[in-house]
Amino acid sequence: MSSFEIVFAVPMECQSCVESVTDALKPISGLESVDVQLDSNLVVTKGTTSPSDIVRAIQNTGRDAIIRGTGKPNSAAVCILESFDPKDSAMPVKGLARIVSVNEKECVIDLTVNGLPKGTYYPSVRQLGNLSRGALSTGGLYCQLQPVEVTQPSDISTTINSIGSAIHRGLSSIGLCSGQSFLHAPMNISDIIGRSVILSSKPNTVTEDSLCGVIARSAGAWENDKQVCSCTGKTVWQERTDAVNKGITA
């Protein structure tokens, strides 16, 4: 699989912080390079490691890590997965899918979820981005992704790992890389912007309680280095707190 660059915003105060983050990332397989920049509070990685694995490693040092860009321009997308089940009205956001195009014909999807019971789930990309009736209005199948397994307790956010193969218009995808939590899909980012992702508890079935979200374009590496939002005046760390309170933990 082709490597790609990711830029993370990480709060650091001194050289000891730099060394702590660097040491935390050294054991991670799939990383080709790590550049920790104290003056800009940025960490830049290159490799084939999933963003969520890097975030967790940095968070284990007691610091947060917020993804500020992935891949080349126009090669990344994001999808917030929500529940439209009335029982989940207090915390409807359940997860996040980060999608990176590693070449013209292949995307990798880093999927994290929160608050789901243990079990096997079935993600797919749908033809439409219509969420007026939740997952039921997302249209027909566009790309069936690998089944995924949730093995952690339901109140802990976890990356869910592929246990199968993806199929897109009758074509088999590249298999899951050993030890990684990526889903693979043989398609280009431009093919899926405005469509939707769903996560269903039943194979080949869209149900009322399926999680769903619209796929939106996200920043490429170095396209978003701001640390204060011009709309709200909040720092990225304050926005991060707001996002966690809504259920977004990736």
Secondary structure, 3 states (H helix, E strand, C coil): CCCEEEEEECCCCCHHHHHHHHHHHCCCCCEEEEEEECCCCEEEEEECCCHHHHHHHHHCCCCCCEEEEECCCCCEEEEEEECCCHHHCCCCEEEEEEEEEEECCEEEEEEEECCCCCEEEEEEEECCCCCCCHHHHCCCEEEECCCEEECCCCCCCEECEECCCCEECCEECCCCCCCCCEEEECCCHHHHCCCEEEEECCCCCCCCCCEEEECEECCCCCCCCCCECCCCCCEHHHHHHHHHHCCCCC
